[in-house]
Structures are given as C-alpha cells and as structure tokens.
Amino acid sequence: MELKRENVLIEALPYMQEFYDSIMVIKVGGNAMVNPQIMEDIIKDIVLLRYVGIKPVIVHGGGPEITEKMERMGKKAEFFQGLRITDDETMEIARMVLVGNINTKIVSLIGVFGGKGIGLSGHDGRMILGHKQGAKKVIVDGVETEVDIGWVGECEVINPDILHIVLENGYIPVISPIAVDIKGNALNINADIVAGDIAAALHAKKLILMTDVPGLLKDVKDPSSRISCVTLEDIDTLISEGVIQGGMIPKIKGAAVAVENGVERAHIINGNVPHSMLLELFTDCGVGTMVCKLEKSQE
C-alpha cells in the first residue's frame, strides 16, 4: 500500500521538532565523489535540512578521486588499516583534489539548490590542528617491521569558532579533511575521523557517515546481514572478530569519538540509496547502522 504524502509529512513532524536548530555533521564520501547524480541528491537533501531549521555541516572525503588522479600520474595508491599512505607527492595530489576540486564543486551545488555554502579546510582559522602519526608496526612473515604512512595526521584540537560564525549566519560549511600542524605543514586525515572530531567539538545532535554499503555488515558479501545498532562496548570485539575491518574501521572509530563526547547518535548509511539520509532522520524506520552508548536500562 502506497503511503500517502500527507502521512509522510505527519510522520516527519515530531523529528523536525526534535531536530530544529540543532547541528548535524554529515560526512559525504564513497561513490558520491565520482557519481554526479548521487552527489546532487545528497546536496539537495542537505539544503532541505537547512530550510527546516537544522544546521548541517559537511565533511567530505575524496578517496576515489584521489586514487584516480594518482593513477593518471602513474602513482599507485597504498593503504594501511584503511588509511592512505601519504608521501609528499600524494599530499599535494590530495590537497589539489580535496580543496581545489571537490570542495568547490560541493559549495557550487549548494548554491544551485538554493543554499549558501562556504568552503573550509583545517588551515582556515586553524580549525583542525594535528600532528603526524608515528610509524605503524606490522608483522610480515613473522617479523615485526614499521610502516611509515607519511603525512597522515591525527587531530589534536578542533577550533570550532569559525564554524559557529558561519552557521549562525545561515551558511552550510563544507570542510576538506586537511589539517595543519604547528609548523604549518598540511596533514591528510581520514574524513570519517575528522567528521567525528568536529561533531564532538560542535556538540552536534547527530553524526551521519555516508558510505557505499547498507551499514555495518556481519558478512560483507551479504547486504541483509546489516547490524542495526552497535554500542561503544561492542566495537573492540567486532574489530577483533574481523566484522569491522578495512575502511569501516575509521568510520566506526569516528562515530565512537563523537558519541563518547556527547553526540547523541551516529549513523552509518548508504549514500547510494536516494534520500537515505531523510529516511534515517525523519521516519520511524532506520536504514543504516546506529552507533550509541549502552543505556543503563540495557545493562
């Protein structure tokens, strides 16, 4: 039976009331970075959020496009535990793609659909201060060796002042996950981690991480094995069991940081499904994986 339009709106009303004037951090990545139609649908939804009184903050990735640009330049992309190994040349490519290309495209799309976008990176207002990650230890053929993953950073401090200023003036900030260290060096930080840290610093109502899968899956080959809810206490066990692996590790860690620091809920949803974000926010039926604290009543 088809749901009448007026029923859809009535179902959405209590959620709109709950979320009015709240901040939501939305990480956009995956296929949206290379598929213009998916990106347009997501940006339309985000502009709609602004018009119903929510203050969205966009953090974008750019992995597929960075990899594509590297391959064109004859350079192979390498990863370690879901993090891109970033030498000097890769860092320049990442800055070019993230700040110079993707960020400006998203800001432009926001304008096309009636919003006011403003592009930012961690350099602006020293918003994302970080430091270079140390070498990672790995076992190869039974021998422990160290892997230097280059200009990959970790957040030290998020300075949200500039974000509060632009949000209060009706803008939708679009943030590239490029941080700066105390010497002014650029650092590549995983966008999921940045989104979690920014959500925590802004005391956001929600963190939404958009990806290319239905959520966290018990079996990566079976979309029906989606885990609808993960508590903070579940995460270490799921990583050790291999359920959380690869690129899902920084997503879950970013969500965990946000929830540990006061964000009510974090959601991992499939950005390839049209309007999945609206379905997650404004209907009674969730569509992704929710990360939350273990309630006392559940213990």
N, C-alpha and C positions, 0 to 999 in steps of 0.2 A: 504493500500500500504506500502510495506516494505521500510524503509528509508535506502538509500544506505550508505555504510560505509564511503565513501568519504564525503558525505553530513554531516554526524555526526561530522567528524573531522573539516570540514569547519565551522560548527555552533559553535564548541568549541573554534576556534582560537581567536576571539575577547575577550572571557572570559579569556583564558590563557594569553593573552597580558595584560589585565587589572590586573590580579592577580599575575603576575610574580614578584618574590622577596618580596611578602607580607607575613605576618604572619597570620595563621588561627588557632584558638583554637578549638579543636574538643573534645567534651565530649562523651565518649563511655560508655553506660550502658544498663540496661534492659536485654533482652534475650541474648544479645551478651555475657554477662558474664557467661552464662551457656550453650550456644549453640556454639560449636567449629566452625561449618561451617559459622555461621553469623559473628563470630569474624574474621575468616580468610578472608572473603570477605571485611570486613571493613578495615582490616590492609593492604590488597593488594591495596585498593583504596588510602589509606593514603600514602603508599610508592610511588604510581603513582604520587600523588600531589608533593612529594619531587622531583621526577625526571623531572617534568615540571616546576620547579623553584619556587614552593610555599614552605613556611617554616611551616609545620604543628607542632602543639603542642597538645599532647594527655593528657586529664584529664580523668581518668576512675573512674567509680563507682564500686560497688560490692555488692549492696543490696541483690539480690537473693542469692548469695553465702554466705554472712554473715548470712542471715536468716537460710539458710540450715545448716551451721556449728553450729549455736546456737541451732537449734532443735536437732541435733545429740548429743549435750551436755546437752540436757534436759532443755533448756532455751527458753522461749517464747519471740519473737520479739514484741516490742511495739513501736507505733509511735504517734507523736503529730504534727498535721499540716504538715504532710509529712516529719518530721524529726525523725530519730531513737532515742529513749530514750536510753542513753548510760551510764550504770554504769561501775564500774571498770572492771568487767569480760567481759562485752560487748566490752569495749575499747580494751582489749587485743585481743579478737577474731577479731575485726575489723582490728587491725594492722597486725595480722597474715595473714588474708585473703588478705587485700589490698596490703600491702607492700611485704609480703613474698611469696604470691602465684600469684595473678592476675597481678601485675606489672611485675614480672619476665617472666610470660607467654607472655605478650604483647611484651616486649623487645625481647624475643626469636623469636616470629613470625616475627617481623620487620626484623630481621637478615635473617630468612628463605627466605623472599621475596626480599632480596637484598638491604635493607636499613640498617642504623646504628641507633639503638635505645639506649637510656640511661635512666635508671630508677631513679626517684627522688621522694622525699616526701617533705613536708613543713619543715622538720628538716634540709635538705641539704641547706647549705648556709643561714640558717634561712629565707628560701624563703617565707613561709607562717606564719606570726606572727598573733596570735589571742588571744582571751580571751573567757572564759567560758560564755555561755549565762546564763542569770538570769532565775529564776523560771517563768513559764508561768501561767497567770491567766486564769481560765476556769470556766464556770458556770455548776454546776452539781446539778440537781433537784432544781434549783432556788437559789442555794447557791454558791457564788464565792469562789473558792479554788485555791491554787497554785500547779502547777506540776513542779517538778524538773526534767529536762530532762537529767541531768548528764553531761558527758564530751562532750557535743555538743558545738562546738565553733562558733564564728563569726570572720571573717577576720578583722584585724586591718591594717596590712601593707603587701603588696606583694613586695618582693625584687627580681626583675626580672634579676639581673646581671648574675646569673648562667645560666639562660635560653638564654640570648643573647650570652653568650660564646659558649654554645653547638650548638645553631642554626647556628652561623657563621662558625662553623667547620663541618657542614653537618649532625649533629645528629638530630634525632627526639626524643625530650624529652617526657617521659611517667611519668605523675605525679599522685601519690596517694594523695587523699584529706585528708591527716593527717597534721594538723597544730601543732605548738608549742607555748606555752605561755612563759612569761618572766621567769618562774621558771623551764622551760624545760619539763612541762607536755605535753603529747600528747592530741590533741583535734580532735574529729571526726567532720568534716564539710561536709555538703551536697555537692556532687561533682558538681552539677549544679551551686551552688553559687560560689564555688571555680573557676570553669571554667569562669564564668562571671567576677570575680575579676581579674583573670590572663589575660583575654583578654583585659580588661581595662588597666591594668598595662603595657602590651606589645604594646598598641595602635594597636591591631590586626585589620586586614581588616574585618574579619568575625569571628563570634562565631557560631559553629554548635553544637546543642544539640541533640544527637541521643536517641530515646526512642522507645517504642513498639506500638505507635499509630500514625496515619497519621499526627498528629499535634494537635493543639487546636481544640476541637470539641464543637459545641453548644450543642449537645446531645451525651454524652459519649457512648451511645448504637448505634449510627448511624455514621459510618465512612464517609458517604457522607456529613455530616454537618460540614466539616472542614472549619475553618476560615483562609483564605489565608494570611491575613495581620492584625496585631494588632499594634496600635500606643501606645506610652507611656501613652497618656491620656486615653486610653481605659481600662487600666489594673485594676485600683481600682474598676471601675464599674463592670467589668466582675467577679472580685473576690466577690464583694458584692452580685451579682446576682447568684453566685454559678456555673457559667460557668467554672471559673478557681478554681479548688479545689484539695485537696489531694496532690499527688506527682507532679502535674502540677504547684502548687504554687511556689516551689523553682526554677523550670525551668524558669517560666516567670520572676521571680524576678532576677535570674541570668542573663537572657537576657537583662532585663531592666537596670541593673547596667552597663553592657557592653556598651549598646547603649547610655546611659546618659553620659558615659565617653569617647566618641569618636569612639567606634567601629561602623562601617558604618551600618552593618546589623547583626541581629542574626536570626538563623533559627532553628526551632524545626522540626525534620524529623523522619520518621520511619526507624530505623536501620534494621528492619526485611526484608525490601524490598531490593533485591540485587542492589547494586550500586546507592542507593538513593542519596548519597552524591554527586556523579558525575553528576547525573541528575539535582540536585539542583544548582550545581555550573556552569556547562558547557553547559546547554541547555536553550532555551528560555522559557521553561515551568517549573515553580517551582512545587515542590511536597509536601511541608510542610507548616508550618506557619512561616511567616516572622515577626519579631519584629523590628520596626523602629520608628524614631522620626516623629512627624507630620510636614510635609513640609509646609512652609509658603503659597505655592500655593494652599494647601488643606484647609487652614483655612477659 
